[in-house]
């Protein structure tokens, strides 16, 4: 490696050409980064006391160490964003500067000839900077003053226009020219035979826009390959994948896609900032490494197509497209690993079209029912990440249904009774996706679908700006003596909400006026409005009646999962008969000081969540969610608690815990803590809660 400090403009002037390798990410700086660079240049240019402004490094490689006389293209390892942005600024300056020369060597001709082009060359060699794909076409069009191609680079064009606009507003261009002349970089040239570009790339402390996990993954895959192999993989798989996403979506969603991809492959959810490291481990697994990098990239490409279909609305099949849209409106990214696996098996003919569609609708019902029943979402990521493990793919849909039916209490699929009851009383007006549930209910069973987005939500009993005092007298009379209680409880609930195109006309009118209006409920073609106008008045009883009717419909729209008893029983895990124990088998927990402490501790743990259960074992008492999260070993003078979590993860500000990893104690887990005083229960419970939340996935969303 050879590193020297250099003025950026001199560096550009002496260098024959910079080429961005195909494995590098596309140009990604946004206005924020451009504004920062612009401010730095103007500040430096206006201040004579500032002699230089350092803007980072440019790392490049060729077969041997770079020398000016070699005149060979330099492959950029780090610094693409800075080089591209400066090139765009200089290009904009050549457009604005006209016949001026604010400073020596800052004429239009010299700017182009020194920093943008190689005037005596032709073809690709004509350009000082060669980008990749759409970025390159857009940059060349800017430099040559041509129209932008149809598939233009959004970032390249927007940032060029940003600088052009800034320059056009200046009366004096000298500060810009002076500031550009003061820019400094560290010029770092690598020797391919002696330096490892990948390791250097990973360790660079870039001052530019942070590399995404997907950027690192792409570079890791392609950087070490021979150029011809790089080009083949990029053009055959990676570039089509980028095009499938689209420029903006690739930037916004590719990282999360790779996280979901790895979740499917490893059955574990990578932490957001560790996707790259998990990918490297995955790619080195013997089974993956043996198949080779081509198969790995092909697999990523296939899963990316599936992801774009359901997550980005690119599905072609109309039935699946609608089902995916409904899922997206529910914002259930945690279900994407399971959807990726299902789509892959659908693509491979392991899952029929009707089965796949049914599976998607089951996922939708599961998520919506849980949201209505207000069951915490913090376990759903692990639910979906691991559901594919036990599926029987020769009886695919059947096993999916069984998997949902077998979920324990805190992961449960709410039944009809619970869902029917909760949907009638929930504030569904402020539900995060209210247009979703209204559209699903209105269009259920329809072939001629209603565009719900063209309507607004109508409160039959007015919401009156959520202020009881604004409710008109006619409505107070309609609701009766307890009008304020009825209004407070029911105004945002299912029975009082509907759709209309005449919200403004209805306003806070009396119920009969809303029904008899020329476009009133009595004449509405919408299913949601059926039966409203037949009510003599709109009071608590009428709202409850309609809520019950719509709840009956809801359990048809968002169906529960069910299987014949004999089939479901076959999926139930076989439980070995074990000896039953009770607290009587632990005398310390029945009488005396430890018994009082245990009962107080037991009450606090069971109150953590309705899913928590107590199971008395021969040598200890286990408290479980899905499995043990804390075990209590009775002792004469204390309760010895085993917390089922790694010692390194426990947050223990008082230093109460002990690391018992591999010590062979009774109980499950690597963390031990003693309890011998009632006053310590709040502190101990905080530790126990960490083990509980870790098990149900509270920290992984």
C-alpha positions in Angstrom: 0.0 0.0 0.0 1.2 3.5 -0.8 -0.5 6.5 0.7 0.2 10.2 0.0 -1.7 13.5 0.7 -2.8 15.3 -2.4 -4.8 18.2 -3.6 -8.0 16.7 -5.1 -7.9 18.7 -8.3 -4.2 17.9 -8.9 -5.0 14.2 -8.2 -7.9 14.2 -10.8 -5.7 16.1 -13.3 -2.8 13.6 -13.2 -4.9 10.5 -13.1 -5.8 9.0 -16.5 -9.2 7.4 -15.5 -11.1 6.2 -12.5 -13.4 3.2 -13.0 -16.0 2.1 -10.5 -16.0 -1.7 -10.5 -19.4 -3.4 -11.1 -19.4 -4.8 -7.6 -19.5 -1.4 -6.0 -22.9 0.1 -5.0 -24.5 2.7 -7.2 -24.1 6.4 -6.5 -26.1 7.1 -3.4 -25.4 10.5 -2.0 -28.5 12.6 -1.3 -29.1 16.3 -0.9 -27.9 16.2 2.8 -24.4 15.0 1.9 -24.2 17.4 -1.1 -25.3 20.3 1.0 -22.6 19.5 3.6 -19.9 19.4 0.8 -21.2 22.6 -0.7 -21.1 24.4 2.7 -17.5 23.1 3.3 -16.4 24.4 -0.1 -18.0 27.8 0.3 -16.6 28.2 3.9 -13.1 27.3 2.7 -13.3 29.5 -0.3 -14.4 32.5 1.7 -11.8 32.2 4.4 -8.2 33.0 3.5 -7.0 31.5 6.8 -8.2 28.0 5.7 -5.4 26.5 3.5 -7.0 23.1 3.0 -10.1 21.1 3.6 -9.7 17.3 4.0 -12.5 15.3 2.5 -11.4 11.7 2.9 -9.5 9.1 1.0 -9.6 7.6 -2.5 -8.4 4.0 -2.5 -7.8 2.3 -5.8 -6.0 -0.7 -7.2 -4.4 -2.0 -10.4 -2.0 -4.9 -11.2 1.0 -3.0 -9.8 1.5 0.2 -7.8 0.1 3.2 -9.6 2.4 5.4 -11.6 1.4 8.3 -13.8 3.3 6.9 -16.8 1.3 3.7 -16.8 -1.9 5.5 -18.0 -4.1 2.5 -17.1 -7.6 2.8 -15.5 -7.7 2.8 -11.8 -10.3 0.6 -10.0 -11.9 2.6 -7.1 -12.2 0.6 -3.9 -13.3 3.5 -1.7 -14.1 7.1 -2.6 -16.7 6.6 -5.4 -19.2 8.9 -3.7 -16.8 11.7 -3.2 -15.3 11.5 -6.7 -18.8 11.3 -8.3 -20.1 14.3 -6.4 -17.1 16.5 -7.2 -17.4 15.5 -10.8 -21.1 16.6 -10.8 -20.2 19.9 -9.1 -17.4 20.6 -11.7 -19.8 19.6 -14.5 -22.4 22.1 -13.1 -19.7 24.7 -12.8 -18.8 24.3 -16.5 -22.4 24.9 -17.4 -22.7 28.0 -15.3 -19.3 29.6 -15.7 -19.8 30.5 -19.4 -16.9 32.6 -20.7 -15.7 33.6 -17.3 -12.4 32.5 -15.6 -12.9 33.5 -12.0 -9.6 32.0 -11.0 -6.6 30.8 -13.1 -7.3 27.4 -14.6 -11.0 27.7 -13.9 -12.3 28.3 -17.4 -14.9 26.1 -18.9 -12.4 24.5 -21.3 -9.8 23.8 -18.7 -12.4 22.4 -16.2 -13.5 19.9 -18.8 -10.1 19.1 -20.1 -8.4 18.7 -16.8 -11.0 17.1 -14.5 -13.9 15.7 -16.6 -12.4 14.3 -19.8 -9.2 13.1 -21.6 -9.6 15.4 -24.7 -7.2 13.4 -26.9 -8.8 10.1 -26.2 -12.0 8.6 -27.6 -14.6 6.0 -26.5 -14.6 5.0 -22.9 -11.1 6.5 -22.4 -12.5 10.0 -23.1 -14.0 10.2 -19.6 -12.1 10.7 -16.4 -14.7 8.9 -14.3 -16.5 5.8 -15.5 -19.4 4.8 -13.3 -21.7 1.7 -13.6 -25.0 1.1 -15.4 -27.5 3.9 -15.2 -25.1 6.1 -13.2 -22.6 6.0 -16.1 -25.1 6.8 -18.8 -26.5 9.8 -16.9 -23.0 11.2 -16.0 -21.9 10.9 -19.7 -25.1 12.7 -20.8 -24.3 15.5 -18.4 -20.7 15.9 -19.5 -21.6 15.9 -23.2 -24.7 18.1 -22.7 -27.1 15.4 -24.1 -30.6 14.4 -23.0 -30.9 12.0 -20.2 -31.6 8.3 -21.1 -35.0 6.8 -20.2 -33.5 4.8 -17.4 -31.7 7.7 -15.9 -29.9 7.7 -12.5 -32.1 9.6 -10.1 -29.2 10.5 -7.7 -26.8 11.6 -10.4 -29.3 13.9 -12.1 -30.8 15.3 -8.9 -27.4 16.2 -7.4 -26.2 17.7 -10.7 -29.3 20.0 -10.7 -28.8 20.7 -7.0 -25.2 22.1 -7.6 -26.3 23.9 -10.8 -29.1 25.7 -8.9 -26.6 26.7 -6.1 -24.1 28.0 -8.6 -26.7 30.0 -10.5 -27.6 31.9 -7.4 -24.1 33.1 -6.8 -23.0 36.5 -8.1 -19.3 35.7 -7.7 -18.0 32.2 -8.5 -14.6 32.8 -7.0 -15.4 31.3 -3.5 -16.5 28.0 -5.2 -13.3 27.8 -7.3 -11.1 28.7 -4.4 -12.8 26.2 -2.2 -12.5 23.4 -4.8 -8.8 24.2 -5.1 -8.3 23.7 -1.3 -9.9 20.2 -1.2 -7.5 17.5 -0.1 -7.6 13.7 -0.2 -5.4 10.9 0.9 -4.3 9.1 -2.3 -4.0 5.4 -1.5 -2.8 3.0 -4.1 -3.0 -0.8 -3.6 -0.9 -3.6 -5.0 -3.1 -6.5 -5.8 -0.3 -9.0 -5.2 0.4 -7.7 -1.7 -2.8 -6.0 -0.4 -6.2 -7.6 0.2 -8.7 -5.1 -1.2 -11.6 -6.7 0.6 -10.1 -6.4 4.1 -9.0 -2.9 3.4 -12.4 -2.0 2.1 -14.1 -3.4 5.2 -11.8 -1.5 7.6 -12.0 1.9 5.8 -13.4 4.6 8.1 -15.2 6.5 5.3 -16.2 10.1 5.8 -19.0 9.6 3.3 -22.4 7.9 3.4 -22.3 4.8 5.5 -22.1 1.5 3.5 -25.2 -0.6 3.8 -25.1 -4.2 4.8 -26.1 -5.1 1.2 -23.2 -3.0 -0.2 -20.8 -5.0 1.9 -22.4 -8.3 0.8 -22.2 -7.5 -2.9 -18.6 -6.4 -2.6 -17.7 -9.5 -0.6 -19.2 -11.8 -3.2 -17.7 -10.1 -6.3 -14.5 -8.3 -5.2 -12.3 -11.4 -5.0 -13.3 -12.8 -8.4 -11.6 -12.4 -11.8 -13.0 -9.5 -13.8 -14.7 -11.7 -16.3 -16.4 -13.7 -13.6 -17.4 -10.5 -11.8 -19.0 -9.2 -15.0 -20.9 -12.5 -15.6 -22.4 -12.7 -12.1 -23.2 -9.0 -12.0 -24.9 -8.9 -15.5 -26.6 -12.2 -15.2 -27.9 -12.0 -11.6 -27.1 -8.9 -9.6 -27.9 -6.2 -12.1 -31.3 -7.8 -13.0 -32.0 -7.9 -9.3 -31.2 -4.2 -8.9 -33.6 -3.5 -11.8 -36.3 -5.6 -10.3 -36.2 -3.5 -7.1 -35.8 -0.2 -8.9 -33.3 2.5 -7.9 -35.1 3.9 -4.9 -36.4 0.6 -3.6 -33.0 -1.1 -3.9 -31.6 1.6 -1.7 -34.5 1.5 0.8 -35.3 -2.2 1.0 -32.3 -4.4 0.0 -30.8 -4.5 3.4 -34.0 -5.7 5.0 -34.5 -8.3 2.2 -31.1 -9.8 2.9 -32.0 -10.0 6.6 -35.2 -11.9 5.7 -33.2 -14.1 3.3 -30.8 -15.1 6.0 -33.6 -15.7 8.4 -35.0 -18.2 6.0 -31.7 -19.9 5.5 -30.4 -19.9 9.1 -33.7 -20.0 11.1 -32.3 -17.2 13.2 -33.0 -13.5 12.9 -29.8 -11.5 12.3 -29.5 -8.3 14.2 -29.9 -5.4 11.8 -26.2 -4.3 12.1 -24.9 -7.8 11.8 -26.4 -9.0 8.5 -23.1 -8.8 6.7 -21.2 -10.9 9.3 -24.0 -13.5 9.4 -23.9 -13.6 5.6 -20.2 -14.3 5.5 -20.7 -17.2 8.0 -23.6 -18.5 6.0 -21.6 -18.4 2.7 -18.7 -20.3 4.3 -20.9 -23.2 5.4 -19.6 -26.4 3.6 -22.9 -27.1 1.9 -23.1 -23.5 0.4 -19.4 -23.1 -0.3 -19.3 -26.5 -2.2 -22.0 -25.4 -4.6 -20.0 -22.3 -5.4 -20.6 -18.5 -5.6 -22.6 -18.7 -8.8 -25.3 -20.8 -7.1 -25.3 -18.5 -4.1 -25.9 -15.4 -6.2 -28.5 -17.2 -8.3 -30.3 -18.1 -5.0 -30.3 -14.5 -3.8 -31.6 -13.3 -7.1 -34.5 -15.8 -7.0 -35.5 -14.8 -3.5 -35.2 -11.1 -4.4 -37.8 -11.7 -7.2 -40.1 -13.3 -4.6 -39.6 -10.4 -2.2 -40.3 -7.7 -4.8 -43.5 -9.6 -5.7 -45.1 -9.4 -2.2 -43.2 -6.6 -0.5 -43.0 -4.0 -3.4 -46.2 -4.8 -5.3 -44.6 -6.4 -8.3 -46.7 -9.6 -8.3 -48.4 -10.3 -11.7 -51.1 -12.7 -10.5 -54.2 -10.7 -9.6 -55.4 -12.8 -6.7 -51.9 -13.0 -5.1 -51.3 -9.3 -5.8 -54.4 -8.3 -3.9 -53.6 -10.6 -1.0 -50.0 -9.2 -0.8 -51.4 -5.6 -0.8 -53.6 -6.5 2.2 -50.6 -7.8 4.0 -48.5 -4.7 3.2 -51.2 -2.5 4.6 -51.0 -4.4 7.9 -47.3 -3.7 8.0 -46.2 -7.2 8.9 -42.6 -7.2 7.8 -42.0 -9.9 10.4 -43.9 -12.4 8.3 -41.6 -11.9 5.3 -39.2 -14.8 6.1 -42.2 -17.2 6.0 -43.6 -15.6 2.9 -40.2 -16.0 1.2 -40.1 -19.7 2.0 -43.7 -20.2 0.9 -43.1 -18.3 -2.4 -40.0 -20.3 -3.0 -41.9 -23.5 -2.6 -44.8 -22.2 -4.7 -42.2 -21.4 -7.4 -40.9 -24.9 -7.1 -44.4 -26.5 -7.4 -44.3 -27.8 -3.8 -47.3 -25.5 -3.0 -50.2 -25.0 -5.4 -51.6 -21.6 -6.3 -54.7 -22.1 -4.2 -52.7 -23.4 -1.2 -50.3 -20.4 -1.4 -53.2 -18.0 -1.6 -54.9 -19.7 1.4 -51.6 -19.5 3.3 -51.2 -15.8 2.7 -54.8 -15.2 3.8 -54.2 -17.3 7.0 -51.2 -15.0 7.8 -53.3 -12.0 7.2 -56.1 -13.3 9.5 -53.5 -14.2 12.2 -52.0 -10.7 12.2 -55.3 -8.8 12.0 -57.0 -10.9 14.7 -54.1 -10.4 17.1 -54.0 -6.7 16.5 -57.8 -6.4 17.2 -57.4 -8.6 20.3 -54.5 -6.4 21.4 -52.0 -9.2 21.8 -48.5 -7.9 21.9 -46.6 -8.2 18.7 -43.2 -8.9 20.3 -43.3 -12.6 19.7 -44.3 -12.6 16.0 -40.8 -12.3 14.5 -39.7 -15.5 16.1 -43.1 -17.1 15.2 -42.6 -16.5 11.5 -38.9 -17.0 11.5 -39.2 -20.6 12.8 -42.6 -21.7 11.5 -41.1 -23.3 8.4 -39.0 -25.7 10.4 -41.7 -28.2 11.2 -43.8 -27.9 8.0 -44.7 -31.2 6.3 -44.3 -30.2 2.6 -46.1 -33.2 1.3 -49.2 -31.9 3.2 -48.3 -28.3 3.0 -51.4 -26.3 3.7 -52.6 -28.8 6.3 -49.3 -28.5 8.2 -49.4 -24.7 8.0 -52.9 -24.7 9.6 -51.7 -27.1 12.3 -48.6 -24.9 13.0 -50.9 -21.9 13.6 -53.3 -23.9 15.7 -50.5 -25.2 17.9 -49.1 -21.8 18.8 -49.0 -21.3 22.6 -51.0 -18.6 24.4 -48.9 -15.5 23.8 -48.4 -16.5 20.2 -52.0 -17.8 19.8 -54.3 -17.5 16.8 -57.3 -15.8 18.4 -60.5 -17.8 18.2 -63.9 -16.6 16.9 -65.3 -15.8 20.3 -62.4 -13.6 21.3 -62.2 -11.9 18.0 -65.9 -11.4 17.7 -66.0 -9.8 21.1 -63.0 -7.6 20.8 -63.7 -6.2 17.3 -67.0 -4.7 18.6 -65.4 -2.7 21.4 -62.0 -1.7 20.0 -61.3 1.9 18.9 -61.1 0.8 15.3 -61.3 4.3 13.8 -57.7 4.9 15.1 -56.5 1.5 14.0 -53.3 1.9 12.0 -54.8 0.7 8.8 -58.4 1.7 8.9 -58.8 1.9 5.1 -57.6 -1.7 5.0 -60.3 -3.2 7.3 -63.0 -1.1 5.6 -62.0 -2.2 2.2 -61.8 -5.8 3.2 -65.3 -5.8 4.8 -66.9 -3.8 2.0 -65.4 -5.9 -0.8 -65.7 -9.3 0.8 -67.6 -11.6 -1.7 -67.8 -8.8 -4.3 -66.7 -9.3 -7.9 -67.3 -5.7 -8.7 -64.9 -4.1 -6.2 -65.5 -0.8 -4.6 -62.5 1.6 -4.5 -62.7 2.5 -0.8 -60.0 5.1 -1.2 -62.6 7.3 -3.0 -64.7 7.4 0.2 -64.2 8.7 3.7 -65.1 7.3 7.0 -68.4 8.4 8.4 -69.2 8.5 12.1 -73.0 7.8 12.2 -73.1 9.3 15.7 -70.8 12.3 15.1 -67.4 12.3 16.7 -67.9 16.1 17.1 -64.1 16.9 17.0 -63.7 14.4 19.9 -65.3 16.9 22.3 -68.5 15.9 24.0 -69.6 19.5 24.4 -69.7 19.9 20.6 -72.3 17.0 20.2 -75.5 18.6 18.9 -78.6 18.6 21.2 -80.5 16.6 18.7 -78.0 13.8 19.1 -78.0 14.1 22.9 -81.7 13.5 22.8 -81.3 10.6 20.4 -78.8 8.9 22.7 -80.9 9.4 25.9 -80.0 10.3 29.4 -76.6 8.6 29.3 -75.6 10.2 26.0 -72.2 11.2 27.2 -71.3 7.7 28.3 -72.6 6.2 25.0 -70.8 8.8 22.9 -67.5 8.3 24.9 -67.6 4.4 24.5 -69.0 3.9 21.1 -68.1 6.8 18.8 -64.9 5.2 17.3 -66.2 1.6 17.4 -67.2 -0.8 14.6 -70.9 -0.4 15.0 -70.8 3.4 14.6 -68.4 3.6 11.6 -69.2 3.3 7.9 -68.2 4.7 4.5 -69.7 7.6 2.5 -68.8 10.0 -0.3 -70.9 12.7 1.4 -69.2 13.3 4.7 -69.3 17.1 4.4 -73.0 17.0 3.5 -73.8 14.8 6.5 -71.7 16.8 8.9 -73.3 16.6 12.4 -76.9 16.2 11.0 -79.5 14.3 12.9 -79.7 10.5 12.2 -83.0 10.8 10.3 -81.5 13.5 8.1 -78.4 11.3 7.3 -80.7 8.5 6.3 -83.3 10.6 4.2 -80.7 12.8 2.5 -80.9 12.4 -1.3 -77.6 10.5 -1.1 -78.2 9.2 2.4 -77.8 5.8 4.0 -81.3 4.8 2.7 -80.1 5.1 -0.9 -76.4 4.0 -0.5 -75.1 1.2 -2.8 -72.4 0.3 -0.2 -72.7 -3.0 1.7 -71.4 -1.2 4.8 -74.5 0.9 4.9 -77.1 -1.9 4.6 -79.6 -1.9 7.4 -78.6 1.5 8.9 -81.7 3.3 7.6 -84.1 0.7 8.9 -83.3 1.7 12.5 -85.9 4.1 14.1 -83.1 5.9 16.0 -79.4 5.6 16.5 -78.7 4.8 20.1 -76.7 2.4 22.1 -78.9 -0.6 21.2 -78.7 0.2 17.4 -74.9 0.6 17.6 -74.5 -2.7 19.4 -76.9 -4.5 17.0 -74.9 -3.3 14.0 -71.6 -4.1 15.7 -72.7 -7.6 16.3 -73.8 -8.0 12.7 -70.5 -6.7 11.3 -68.5 -8.8 13.8 -70.3 -11.9 12.4 -69.1 -10.8 9.0 -65.6 -10.2 10.3 -65.2 -13.8 11.3 -66.0 -14.7 7.7 -63.5 -12.2 6.3 -60.7 -13.0 8.6 -61.2 -16.7 9.0 -59.8 -18.9 11.8 -57.7 -21.9 11.1 -59.2 -25.3 11.8 -58.6 -29.0 11.0 -60.6 -32.1 11.7 -59.9 -33.3 15.2 -58.2 -36.6 14.1 -55.8 -34.7 11.8 -55.0 -32.0 14.3 -54.4 -34.6 17.0 -51.8 -36.2 14.8 -49.8 -32.9 14.8 -49.8 -32.5 18.5 -46.4 -33.2 20.1 -46.3 -36.4 22.1 -45.9 -35.7 25.8 -44.2 -38.3 27.8 -45.9 -39.3 31.0 -44.0 -38.0 34.0 -44.3 -38.2 37.7 -46.5 -35.4 39.1 -45.0 -33.2 41.8 -46.6 -30.5 44.0 -45.3 -27.9 46.4 -45.7 -30.4 49.1 -42.6 -32.1 47.7 -40.7 -28.9 48.6 -41.2 -28.3 52.4 -39.3 -25.0 52.2 -42.0 -23.6 49.9 -44.9 -24.6 52.1 -44.0 -23.2 55.6 -41.6 -20.7 57.0 -39.8 -17.6 55.7 -38.9 -19.1 52.3 -42.6 -20.0 51.7 -43.7 -16.3 52.2 -40.9 -15.1 49.9 -41.8 -17.8 47.3 -45.5 -16.9 47.3 -44.7 -13.2 46.8 -42.2 -14.0 44.0 -44.6 -16.5 42.4 -47.4 -13.9 42.3 -45.2 -11.3 40.7 -43.9 -13.7 38.0 -47.3 -15.0 37.1 -48.5 -11.4 36.6 -45.9 -10.8 34.0 -48.2 -12.2 31.3 -51.2 -14.5 31.1 -49.1 -17.0 29.1 -46.8 -17.6 32.1 -47.3 -21.0 33.8 -45.9 -22.7 36.8 -44.7 -26.3 36.8 -43.4 -28.1 39.9 -40.5 -30.5 39.2 -38.8 -32.9 41.5 -35.8 -30.6 42.3 -37.1 -27.2 41.4 -40.1 -25.1 40.2 -40.2 -23.9 36.6 -41.9 -20.8 35.3 -42.6 -21.1 31.6 -43.7 -19.1 28.6 -42.8 -21.4 25.7 -40.2 -23.1 27.8 -38.5 -22.3 31.2 -37.3 -18.8 31.6 -36.7 -18.9 35.4 -36.3 -21.9 37.7 -36.6 -21.8 41.5 -34.4 -24.2 43.4 -35.6 -24.2 47.1 -32.9 -24.0 49.7 -33.1 -23.7 53.5 -32.0 -20.0 53.7 -32.7 -18.7 50.2 -34.3 -19.4 46.8 -31.7 -20.0 44.1 -33.0 -18.7 40.8 -31.7 -19.9 37.4 -32.4 -17.4 34.6 -32.5 -19.0 31.1 -30.3 -16.5 29.2 -26.6 -16.0 28.5 -24.7 -14.3 31.3 -23.2 -11.7 28.9 -26.7 -10.4 28.0 -28.1 -9.8 31.5 -28.4 -6.1 32.6 -27.5 -6.4 36.3 -26.7 -2.9 37.7 -26.6 -4.1 41.3 -24.2 -7.0 40.5 -26.5 -9.6 42.0 -26.0 -12.3 39.3 -23.5 -15.1 39.1 -22.2 -16.7 35.9 -22.8 -20.5 36.2 -22.1 -21.4 32.6 -21.2 -25.1 32.4 -21.2 -25.6 36.2 -23.9 -28.3 36.0 -26.5 -26.7 38.4 -30.1 -27.7 38.6 -32.2 -25.4 36.5 -31.9 -24.0 33.0 -29.7 -21.1 32.0 -26.3 -19.5 32.6 -27.4 -16.8 35.2 -27.9 -17.5 38.9 -29.2 -15.1 41.5 -30.3 -15.6 45.1 -33.5 -14.4 46.8 -33.8 -14.3 50.6 -35.6 -11.0 51.3 -39.0 -9.8 50.3 -37.6 -6.3 49.7 -35.4 -7.6 46.9 -38.2 -9.0 44.8 -38.6 -5.8 42.6 -34.9 -5.9 41.7 -35.0 -9.7 41.1 -38.2 -9.4 39.0 -36.4 -6.9 36.7 -33.8 -9.6 36.0 -36.5 -12.3 35.5 -38.3 -10.0 33.1 -35.2 -9.9 30.9 -35.2 -13.7 30.6 -39.0 -13.7 29.9 -38.8 -11.0 27.2 -35.8 -12.6 25.6 -37.8 -15.8 25.2 -40.8 -14.2 23.6 -38.7 -12.0 21.3 -39.4 -8.6 22.8 -35.9 -7.3 21.8 -35.8 -8.6 18.2 -38.4 -6.6 16.4 
